Amino acid sequence: MTPLSPLSDLLDDAWSMLARGVDDPADDLHWPVLATVGQAGDGAPFADARTVVLRASDRDTGRVAVHSDADAGKIAQLRTNPSVALVAYHRPRRIQLRLHGVADLHVGDAVAAAAWTALPGHSRALYAGPERFCVIRLRILQLDWLHIGPERPLRAAFTLGDGPPQGRWIDP
Ligand SMILES: Cc1cc2nc3c(=O)[nH]c(=O)nc-3n(C[C@H](O)[C@H](O)[C@H](O)COP(=O)(O)O)c2cc1C
């Protein structure tokens, strides 16, 4: 990727990085950080974040997915405020992907059942059972691609929605 790369190449690159991250536990993008908005006892919002495993990505629907225990703190947070960010750094390529979006929660429905069925036994063992298994689907509203190398940083942002993605260069 060079400063002359068309924006569309960077979006293609981001989606192929996400697909590889789902498939390859040795890939840095398999282990992103999911950020949510928490609520303190007095109702004040606070930023929260944790490492997760990237479980699915789907360019056609503009979504990625993460699994969680349905009783986890992040699920309670997301029920109150579905705003999310997912960030990962691919160290060999020096690329950060940052996704902003909205979370849809799936517990005890067809989406959760299909994901549970596809889950290998060692991953199922992490959960108390299918009734406590939640698929968090992130509908991506903005995707940010950033390369930081020895030369000037290269950054592009894409707005995803109903129409074709809109990309633009960002500095800084
Ligand atoms: C390498 C690693 C991978 C993790 N993957 C997940 C995951 O896919 N889903 C998940 O809910 N928690 C995962 N966790 C645990 C979370 O980071 C977090 O501790 C837990 O989900 C509770 O967070 P919460 O209280 O904000 O819900 C992972 C932790 C580590 C260190």
The ligand as a Gaussian input file, in Angstrom:
#p B3LYP/6-31G(d) Opt

LIG

0 1
 C       -6.778000     -13.440000      24.618000
 C       -8.152000     -13.165000      25.176000
 C       -9.259000     -13.430000      24.397000
 C      -10.537000     -13.188000      24.899000
 N      -11.622000     -13.437000      24.111000
 C      -12.863000     -13.157000      24.577000
 C      -14.019000     -13.301000      23.733000
 O      -13.939000     -13.691000      22.555000
 N      -15.227000     -13.000000      24.258000
 C      -15.355000     -12.550000      25.540000
 O      -16.487000     -12.270000      25.939000
 N      -14.288000     -12.376000      26.347000
 C      -13.050000     -12.670000      25.892000
 N      -11.957000     -12.481000      26.695000
 C      -12.173000     -12.001000      28.071000
 C      -12.431000     -10.496000      28.040000
 O      -11.237000      -9.790000      27.745000
 C      -13.041000      -9.995000      29.346000
 O      -12.162000     -10.219000      30.407000
 C      -14.364000     -10.681000      29.636000
 O      -15.137000     -10.818000      28.446000
 C      -15.189000      -9.888000      30.641000
 O      -15.382000      -8.600000      30.137000
 P      -16.707000      -7.777000      30.474000
 O      -16.881000      -7.841000      31.959000
 O      -16.434000      -6.395000      29.983000
 O      -17.845000      -8.429000      29.752000
 C      -10.688000     -12.675000      26.202000
 C       -9.556000     -12.384000      26.949000
 C       -8.315000     -12.624000      26.455000
 C       -7.112000     -12.268000      27.301000

